[in-house]
Amino acid sequence: MNLNNHLWLSAPNDLTLLRDDVHVWRMNLDLPESQLRDLVTTLSSDELVRAERFYFQQHRERFIAGRGMLRNILGRYLGIKPSQVRFDYQQRGKPVLADAFIDSGLAFNLSHSQGLGLCGVSCDRQIGVDLEYIRPMDDIEALAKRFFLPREYELLRSLPLNQQQEVFFRYWTCKEAYLKATGDGISQLEQIEVSLTPTESAKLLTSEEWSLQELVPVTNYAAAIAIAGLGWHLKCWEFR
């Protein structure tokens, strides 16, 4: 199986998002100080307050980078300056565009892990994105037993230890992407059914009205996007 079959390209200057397009942006969150200074000037006062709450400087800088790049990306689609983008927040804290931009139909979702971020953007379609750094964990089987369905858990248990970590994070990102798209919380993770194997891409069995796509943005990362509906076209951009 080769999940990493998408080229991450530089976006064109005349960026357009058609109704059947889904764009995913890959973002490096570990930026030089000069770029961070430029991005921080685009943030709102509440975002600056949130940034200051991070205890570690690295986490603070990654938050600034992620929100600054998100504003740049959305500003390109909306034809406005990054600082003019306005957000509202749903019940679980998920950011959405403010009502002033509702006519655009623009939907987005953001995920980050370590120094990498992914931003998914669509038009008139709900979208969820999840990204995880594949790392050693001592309690993978216990977590899988708690949050996965029995057949998913048994598949993971049947694998050699060196494959269990990757498959665990593939399951996790697929389920989490769907829950982020629908707005449901992680407490429903065990209700989402996904079919995958070490050699086959994931399929979402919970609903025929949603699509699921796995991505490998870089080595040792798992990622997935969930999109409402079928028949959409994926383009992968590198934020520069």
N, C-alpha and C positions, 0 to 999 in steps of 0.2 A: 504493500500500500504506500502510495506517495501522496500524503496530504499537502505537502508543500509545493503545490503545482500552480501557484499564483505568483506572478511577477509583481514586485513592489516598485512601482514606477513613480517618477516625478509628475505631479498633477499639472495639466496644461493651464495656461493663463486664463483661457476662456472655459472655465470649469462649469459643466452643466450636469444637472441631476434629473433624469427623466423618471417618470412614475414607476417604471419597472427596473430602475437602477438601484443597486445597493453599493455604497462606497465604504470601504474600511481603510482607515488611516493608521499607519504604524508610527509611533512617536517615541523618540529617545528622550527620557525624562532627566537624564544626567547631562546638563547643559553647562557651558562656560558662563562665568559670572556676567559677562557683557550681554549675552542673550537673555539671561534671567532678568537683568535690569530693564531691558526693553519690554519683556512680557509682564513684569509686575506693574508697569504703568497702565496696562489695559484692564486690570482687575478692579472689581467693585470693592466698596468699603467692607462689606460683609465677607468677601473672599479674603481680603487682607487680614481680617480678624481671625478667620478660620486658619489661615496660614500660620499666624503667630501662636496658635494653640499647640502646634507640634513641638514636642520636646527636643527632638533631634533635628539638627540643621538640614541633614540630608533629606529627611521626610518633608520638611518645610519647603525646601527647594524643589522637590519633585511635585509637590502639590501646586506650587506656583507655575512650574513648567506645564503640568497637565492642564490646568485651567486656562493658562495663557494660550496654549496651542489650541485648545477647544474653541476659545473665542475667535482665534484666527481662522480656524476651519469654518465655523458657522458663519462668520462675517463674510467669507468668500461666497458662500451660497446665497446669503441674504443681500449682498451688495452694500454692506455697511462696514464701518470701522469695528475692530474687535471690542473696543471699549463701549460701543453702543449696543452690544448684545445684552439682553436682559433675560434672567431666568426666574421661573417659579419652581417650587419644590413640592412634590407629591408627598403623600402621607408617610412613606418610609424614607423620605429624604432624596428620592430620585429627582435629579434636575431635569426640567423640561423648558422649552422656550416660553417666554411670557406671552400672555394673550395678545399683545400687540403684533406678534408675528404669526398668529394662528392661520392667517390666510395663506401663508407659504406652504403649509402642509408638511414642513420639515420636522422629522423626528430623528433623534440621535440617542446614543448610549455610549458610555465611557467605562473602560476597565483598565486597571493597571496592576502590575506585579513587579516587585523589585524596581529596576530602572527602565521598564518598558511600559508603554501605554498603547491601547487600541481604542479608536473611536469609530463607531459605525453610524452611518447617516443614510436615511431613506426618505422617500416622499410619500405621504399618505399610507404608510405601512408602519405598524408597531415593530420595534427592533430592540433586541437585547444582545449584549456582547459580554463575554467573560474571558479572562486571561489569567493563567496561572503558571508560575515558575515550577517546573517539575523538580521536586526536592525530596530527599530521603525523609520518611516519616515512620516512626516506630509503631503508630497505632492505625495504620492504613486498614487492616482487616476489621478492627473495631468500628472505625468510621464507616466503612463500606456496609457493615452489618446494620448499622443504625440508619444510614441515609439512603441505601440502595435497595431496590427490590430483590427478592430472593434469587431470581435467575441471574441478575447482575452481580450479586455478591458471590454466587457459586462460580460464575465465569472468572471473576477476579481471583478467587481462591485457587482455581485450577491452574493458574499460570505460574511460571517460574518467578522467583522473587524479583529478578531484574526487569521483568515485564509488568509486574503489578503496579509499580509507581506510575508509569506512563498511562496505563489503562485507567487507574483510579482518577487521575487528573483529567483524562479525556471525558470520562463519565461526568465528573464534577462540573467541568466547564459547560458541557452540553446542557445539563439540567439547570445550572445557574443562569445561562444565557436565556433560556426559555422563561424562567421565573422573573428575570429582570425585564424581559419584554412585556410580560403580562402584568407586571407590578405586584405579583405575589411574593411573599417572603420565603426565606430559606427554610422555614419550618415545614414547607410542603415539598422539600427536595425528594423525599422518599416516595412521593406520589407520581413523580415524573418518570415515565418509562422510556429508556433509550436502548436501542439495539446496536452493538458494535463488537468487533473482535480486534485482535492485534493486526489483522490483515484487511479488515473491511471498515470503511468509513461509517460514521454514526447515522442512524435513522431515528427520528422521533416517532414513537409509537403512541404517545399520549393523545395526539390530535392530528387529524388529516388536514386541518386548516392552517397549519404552521409548517414552515420549512426550517431545516437545520443544516448548517454548513460548518465543518471543522476546518481550522487553519493551523499552520505551524509558522508563526511570524518569524521566529528564529529558533535555533537549536535549543533543546531543553525547555521549551515552552509549549503549553497546550492552550488552544483557544477555540471558541465556537461563537457563531452568530445565529440567532433565532429570528425569523422574519415571518410576519403575518402574510399568509397567502403563498401562491406558487408562481412559477414562471418569471423569476427576476434574474437580473444579470449582475454579477459581482465584479467590481473593479477595486484593486488594492493600490493605495497611494502611500508614498513615503513622505512624511512631513519634513520639509526642509526650510 
